[in-house]
Amino acid sequence: ETMSARWQGMADDGLLGDMKLISISFAPISEVSKYKMEHGIRFDSYADTSFTFVQTYDVTNYPLMVALDGDGNIRWHTFDANLEIDMKEIQATFSM
């Protein structure tokens, strides 16, 4: 079971309440869409094909998973980076 599938399962089981899930991957969006269809993933996904987070924050773990509350504030994330990531920059970059 993949990380994305586990997060989708938690959402399906109501364990995330009203939080909205998104993922950020470096793969082309066409590959992400295919993966989502094959694995029953229904949350929004974004493609970081410019490697913004790899270059800026030394991110070593993709896909990045983010849980947003009803006001759009990031409550949970799975970033594996050497620096703290600015959540406002993430929101601005991906127009959430």
ROFIGU-135665 format. One record per residue: residue in one letter; residue number from 1; x, y, z of N, C-alpha, C in turn. Coordinates in steps of 0.02 Angstrom, whole numbers. Each point is the difference from the previous one (the first is absolute). Layout:
BEGIN
<rec "a", NUM, <X, Y, Z>, <X, Y, Z>, <X, Y, Z>>
...
//
This chain:
BEGIN
<rec "e", 1, <42, -59, 0>, <-42, 59, 0>, <45, 63, 0>>
<rec "t", 2, <-16, 46, -43>, <39, 61, -5>, <-21, 51, 52>>
<rec "m", 3, <44, 50, 11>, <-17, 53, 46>, <-64, 36, -21>>
<rec "s", 4, <-6, 13, -65>, <-60, 35, -24>, <-63, -41, 14>>
<rec "a", 5, <4, -65, -10>, <-58, -43, 14>, <-16, -1, 74>>
<rec "r", 6, <51, 0, 43>, <-13, 2, 73>, <-35, 65, 19>>
<rec "w", 7, <22, 56, -29>, <-32, 64, 15>, <-72, 1, -26>>
<rec "q", 8, <-11, -28, -59>, <-67, -3, -27>, <-44, -42, 45>>
<rec "g", 9, <27, -55, 26>, <-36, -43, 46>, <-18, 36, 64>>
<rec "m", 10, <46, 40, 27>, <-15, 38, 61>, <-56, 50, -13>>
<rec "a", 11, <1, 32, -59>, <-53, 47, -17>, <-67, -37, -7>>
<rec "d", 12, <2, -58, -34>, <-61, -39, -9>, <-30, -24, 66>>
<rec "d", 13, <44, -15, 48>, <-22, -24, 66>, <-20, 57, 47>>
<rec "g", 14, <5, 62, -24>, <-19, 58, 41>, <52, 20, 51>>
<rec "l", 15, <60, -27, -5>, <52, 14, 50>, <30, 70, -7>>
<rec "l", 16, <-12, 33, -56>, <28, 67, -11>, <-53, 55, 8>>
<rec "g", 17, <-59, -19, 22>, <-53, 49, 10>, <-16, 37, -64>>
<rec "d", 18, <-3, 66, 5>, <-17, 40, -59>, <62, 24, -38>>
<rec "m", 19, <58, -28, 17>, <61, 22, -35>, <0, -22, -72>>
<rec "k", 20, <27, 42, -43>, <7, -14, -71>, <71, -23, -13>>
<rec "l", 21, <8, -56, -35>, <66, -26, -17>, <22, 25, -69>>
<rec "i", 22, <65, 13, -6>, <30, 13, -65>, <68, -35, 0>>
<rec "s", 23, <25, -15, -60>, <68, -27, -6>, <38, 42, -50>>
<rec "i", 24, <66, 1, 9>, <45, 35, -45>, <52, -50, -21>>
<rec "s", 25, <8, -9, -66>, <47, -49, -27>, <43, 33, -53>>
<rec "f", 26, <59, -27, -13>, <41, 26, -54>, <-16, -33, -67>>
<rec "a", 27, <-41, -51, 1>, <-19, -36, -62>, <-45, 43, -42>>
<rec "p", 28, <1, -9, -66>, <-47, 37, -44>, <-72, -15, 21>>
<rec "i", 29, <-42, 49, -7>, <-70, -7, 23>, <-35, -58, -35>>
<rec "s", 30, <20, -17, -61>, <-32, -57, -35>, <15, -65, 37>>
<rec "e", 31, <61, -7, 26>, <18, -61, 38>, <-37, 0, 67>>
<rec "v", 32, <-4, 58, 31>, <-35, 5, 64>, <-73, -18, -9>>
<rec "s", 33, <-31, 25, -54>, <-71, -15, -13>, <-10, -75, -11>>
<rec "k", 34, <44, -31, -37>, <-5, -73, -12>, <6, -38, 66>>
<rec "y", 35, <48, 19, 41>, <10, -33, 64>, <-63, 7, 44>>
<rec "k", 36, <-27, 61, 1>, <-59, 12, 41>, <-58, -44, -22>>
<rec "m", 37, <-10, -6, -65>, <-54, -41, -26>, <10, -74, 18>>
<rec "e", 38, <62, -24, -7>, <15, -70, 13>, <-8, -17, 74>>
<rec "h", 39, <12, 48, 45>, <0, -14, 72>, <-59, 31, 38>>
<rec "g", 40, <-48, 28, -36>, <-60, 27, 32>, <12, 62, 42>>
<rec "i", 41, <49, 39, -20>, <17, 62, 37>, <-45, 55, -27>>
<rec "r", 42, <-34, 35, 46>, <-48, 51, -22>, <19, 71, 21>>
<rec "f", 43, <53, 9, 40>, <17, 67, 20>, <41, 36, -54>>
<rec "d", 44, <3, 67, 4>, <36, 39, -50>, <75, -13, 2>>
<rec "s", 45, <31, 3, -59>, <72, -10, -5>, <29, 55, -43>>
<rec "y", 46, <61, 20, 17>, <36, 51, -37>, <67, -27, -22>>
<rec "a", 47, <24, 21, -58>, <63, -22, -27>, <53, 54, 10>>
<rec "d", 48, <52, -15, 38>, <55, 46, 11>, <55, -16, -51>>
<rec "t", 49, <-17, 7, -65>, <47, -18, -53>, <59, 47, -4>>
<rec "s", 50, <-5, 58, 32>, <57, 47, 1>, <47, -14, 59>>
<rec "f", 51, <-18, -50, 41>, <40, -21, 58>, <12, 57, 49>>
<rec "t", 52, <-51, 42, 9>, <4, 56, 46>, <21, -21, 70>>
<rec "f", 53, <-32, -53, 26>, <14, -20, 69>, <66, -38, 6>>
<rec "v", 54, <17, -39, -50>, <65, -34, 1>, <56, 52, 3>>
<rec "q", 55, <-4, 50, -42>, <53, 50, -4>, <0, 48, 59>>
<rec "t", 56, <-58, 20, 22>, <-4, 50, 52>, <9, -29, 70>>
<rec "y", 57, <-30, -58, 12>, <-2, -26, 67>, <35, -67, 9>>
<rec "d", 58, <33, -24, -51>, <35, -64, 5>, <-48, -56, 20>>
<rec "v", 59, <-59, 1, -30>, <-50, -52, 14>, <25, -66, -28>>
<rec "t", 60, <-7, -52, 40>, <25, -66, -22>, <-56, -51, -4>>
<rec "n", 61, <-61, 19, 13>, <-55, -48, 2>, <-58, 24, -41>>
<rec "y", 62, <-13, -30, -56>, <-59, 14, -41>, <-41, -63, -3>>
<rec "p", 63, <-67, 3, -7>, <-39, 61, -2>, <-6, 32, 68>>
<rec "l", 64, <-11, 65, 0>, <-13, 36, 62>, <-74, -3, 12>>
<rec "m", 65, <-21, -16, 60>, <-70, -3, 16>, <-15, 57, 48>>
<rec "v", 66, <-57, 33, -11>, <-20, 57, 41>, <-73, -7, 18>>
<rec "a", 67, <-18, 15, 62>, <-69, 1, 22>, <-17, 72, 20>>
<rec "l", 68, <-52, 27, -32>, <-21, 69, 12>, <-65, 0, 40>>
<rec "d", 69, <-6, 46, 47>, <-63, 6, 36>, <-50, 39, -42>>
<rec "g", 70, <-59, 11, 26>, <-53, 34, -37>, <16, 71, -20>>
<rec "d", 71, <48, 31, 34>, <21, 68, -16>, <60, 2, -47>>
<rec "g", 72, <24, -59, -22>, <57, -3, -45>, <67, 2, 35>>
<rec "n", 73, <1, -7, 67>, <63, -2, 36>, <28, -70, 0>>
<rec "i", 74, <64, -7, -9>, <32, -66, -1>, <6, -25, 71>>
<rec "r", 75, <-28, -60, 13>, <0, -29, 67>, <47, -60, 6>>
<rec "w", 76, <9, -38, -53>, <44, -59, 0>, <37, 0, -66>>
<rec "h", 77, <61, -25, 1>, <38, -8, -62>, <52, -54, 9>>
<rec "t", 78, <26, -24, -55>, <49, -55, 1>, <67, 22, -27>>
<rec "f", 79, <17, 63, 5>, <63, 23, -29>, <60, -30, 36>>
<rec "d", 80, <48, -22, -39>, <63, -25, 26>, <53, 47, -29>>
<rec "a", 81, <15, 52, 36>, <46, 51, -26>, <49, 20, 54>>
<rec "n", 82, <56, 28, -22>, <51, 22, 48>, <-15, 69, 29>>
<rec "l", 83, <-46, 36, -29>, <-19, 66, 25>, <-75, 1, 13>>
<rec "e", 84, <-21, 44, 44>, <-71, 9, 11>, <-30, 31, -62>>
<rec "i", 85, <-58, -25, -22>, <-31, 25, -61>, <-53, 52, 18>>
<rec "d", 86, <0, 54, -38>, <-47, 55, 10>, <-68, -20, -30>>
<rec "m", 87, <-49, -14, 42>, <-64, -24, -23>, <-36, 53, -43>>
<rec "k", 88, <10, 64, 14>, <-32, 52, -40>, <28, -1, -71>>
<rec "e", 89, <64, -15, -7>, <31, -4, -66>, <-29, -60, -39>>
<rec "i", 90, <-11, -54, 34>, <-30, -58, -33>, <-70, 18, -24>>
<rec "q", 91, <-39, 31, 42>, <-67, 19, -19>, <1, 48, -59>>
<rec "a", 92, <45, 48, -1>, <5, 48, -55>, <23, -34, -64>>
<rec "t", 93, <49, -44, 5>, <27, -34, -59>, <-53, -42, -35>>
<rec "f", 94, <-42, -33, 39>, <-48, -46, -30>, <-71, 28, 0>>
<rec "s", 95, <-8, 64, 13>, <-65, 34, -4>, <-55, -40, 35>>
<rec "m", 96, <10, -17, 62>, <-50, -38, 37>, <-54, 47, 26>>
//
